[in-house]
C-alpha cells in the first residue's frame, strides 16, 4: 500500500473514531440547562462543573426522575429538604410538583449544596452528605474508622455513597471541558 493511501485510511479511521468518542461522551454526559446551571452556580458560589456532574449522576438530566425515597427532578431534591431551606431563608413553601421544573429544581439543588458546603470544611464530604444525608455524614466524621481528622472521609461505609463520589469525580472531568 502506498504511503498516501495508508495516511488517507488512517485519517478516515481516526476521524470516525473521534466522532464516535464524541458521540459516546455526548450520550453519557449530556449537558442541558447550561444557562440555568451557570446562573444558580454563580448565585450560590458553586462550580457549574460540579452542578452538571451532580445532575448527570442523580438523574441523567431527566426532569421527571423520582427516586424510591421520593427525591425529585434533575438534582433529586426532596420536598421536605426544599421547604426546610425555605424556612431557613424565610421563603414560602413550594409544592411537590414545583420540583419537576428544571429551574426550580436546579435552584434548590444549588441552595442545598451550598448549605452543605457551608457546614462541611471539605467539598467531597459535603458532596457525600448530598447523597447520604447530613446527619449520617456527621456520624461518620466522628468515627475514627471513617475519618482521621473529623473533616474528611477516609473511608465511606455506604457503597452507594462511595460509588456516587466516584461518579461525581469522573463526571467533573468531562464537564470541565464542556462548561
C-alpha positions in Angstrom: 0.0 0.0 0.0 1.3 3.4 -0.9 2.2 5.9 1.9 -0.5 8.4 0.7 -3.3 5.7 0.7 -2.2 4.5 4.1 -2.3 8.0 5.5 -5.7 8.6 4.0 -7.1 5.4 5.5 -5.6 6.3 8.9 -7.1 9.8 8.8 -10.6 8.4 7.9 -10.4 5.8 10.8 -9.1 8.5 13.2 -11.9 10.9 12.2 -14.6 8.2 12.7 -13.1 7.1 16.0 -13.0 10.7 17.3 -16.6 11.3 16.1 -17.6 8.0 17.8 -15.9 9.1 21.0 -17.6 12.5 21.0 -21.0 10.8 20.3 -20.5 8.4 23.3 -19.4 11.3 25.5 -22.5 13.3 24.4 -24.8 10.4 25.2 -23.2 9.5 28.5 -22.6 13.2 29.6 -25.5 15.3 28.3 -25.4 19.0 29.0 -28.9 20.5 29.2 -30.0 23.6 31.1 -26.5 25.1 30.9 -27.6 28.7 31.4 -29.7 27.7 34.4 -26.8 25.7 35.9 -24.4 28.6 35.4 -27.0 31.1 36.8 -27.6 29.3 40.1 -24.0 28.1 40.4 -22.9 31.7 40.3 -25.7 32.8 42.8 -24.7 30.2 45.3 -20.9 30.4 44.6 -20.6 26.9 43.3 -18.9 25.3 40.4 -21.1 24.8 37.3 -19.0 21.8 36.5 -19.9 20.2 39.9 -23.6 21.1 39.4 -23.7 19.4 36.0 -21.9 16.4 37.4 -24.4 16.1 40.2 -27.3 16.4 37.8 -25.9 13.7 35.5 -25.2 11.4 38.4 -28.6 12.0 40.1 -31.0 12.0 37.1 -29.1 11.8 33.8 -30.8 15.2 33.1 -34.3 13.7 33.4 -36.6 16.4 34.9 -39.2 13.7 35.6 -36.9 11.5 37.7 -38.3 10.3 41.1 -36.3 8.1 43.4 -37.7 5.4 45.7 -37.2 7.9 48.5 -39.3 10.5 46.7 -36.3 12.7 45.7 -37.5 14.6 42.6 -36.2 16.0 39.4 -32.8 16.9 38.0 -30.9 17.2 41.3 -33.2 14.8 43.2 -34.5 17.1 45.9 -37.0 16.0 48.5 -39.9 18.3 49.1 -39.0 18.3 52.9 -35.5 19.5 52.1 -36.7 22.2 49.8 -39.2 23.5 52.4 -36.6 23.2 55.2 -34.4 25.5 53.0 -37.4 27.8 52.5 -37.8 28.1 56.3 -34.1 29.0 56.7 -34.4 31.7 54.0 -37.8 32.9 55.1 -39.4 31.9 51.8 -42.9 30.5 51.1 -43.1 26.7 50.8 -43.4 25.1 47.5 -45.4 22.1 46.2 -44.1 18.7 45.2 -44.9 19.3 41.5 -42.7 22.5 41.5 -39.6 20.3 41.9 -40.2 18.9 38.4 -39.5 22.3 36.9 -35.9 22.4 35.8 -35.2 26.0 37.0 -36.8 25.5 40.4 -35.0 22.1 40.9 -31.6 23.4 40.0 -32.1 26.4 42.3 -33.0 24.2 45.2 -30.2 21.7 44.4 -27.7 24.5 44.4 -29.2 26.1 47.6 -28.9 22.7 49.3 -25.4 22.0 48.1 -24.3 25.5 49.3 -26.0 24.8 52.7 -23.9 21.6 52.9 -20.7 23.3 51.7 -21.1 25.9 54.4 -21.4 23.2 57.0 -18.5 20.9 56.0 -14.9 22.0 55.5 -14.3 19.5 52.7 -16.0 19.6 49.3 -16.2 15.8 49.0 -17.6 15.5 52.5 -20.3 17.9 51.5 -21.0 16.0 48.3 -21.2 12.8 50.3 -23.7 14.5 52.6 -25.7 15.5 49.5 -26.1 11.8 48.8 -26.2 10.1 52.2 -27.6 12.9 54.3 -26.0 15.5 56.7 -26.7 13.6 59.9 -25.3 10.3 58.6 -22.1 12.0 57.4 -21.7 13.8 60.7 -21.8 10.4 62.4 -19.2 9.0 60.0 -16.9 12.0 60.7 -17.0 11.2 64.5 -15.9 7.7 63.9 -12.1 7.1 63.5 -12.8 4.2 61.2 -14.2 6.6 58.6 -12.4 9.9 59.4 -9.0 10.5 60.9 -9.5 14.3 61.3 -13.3 14.8 61.7 -13.3 16.8 58.5 -12.6 14.5 55.6 -13.9 11.0 55.0 -11.1 8.5 54.5 -13.5 5.6 54.2 -17.2 5.7 53.3 -19.2 2.8 54.8 -22.0 3.0 52.2 -21.2 1.5 48.8 -23.8 3.8 47.2 -22.1 6.9 48.5 -18.6 5.7 47.6 -19.8 5.0 44.1 -21.7 8.3 44.0 -18.5 10.2 44.8 -16.5 8.3 42.2 -19.1 9.1 39.6 -19.1 12.8 40.5 -15.3 13.0 40.2 -15.4 11.2 36.8 -18.2 13.4 35.5 -16.4 16.6 36.6 -13.5 15.6 34.3 -15.9 15.6 31.3 -17.9 18.7 32.2 -14.8 20.7 32.9 -14.2 20.5 29.2 -17.8 21.4 28.3 -18.6 24.3 30.6 
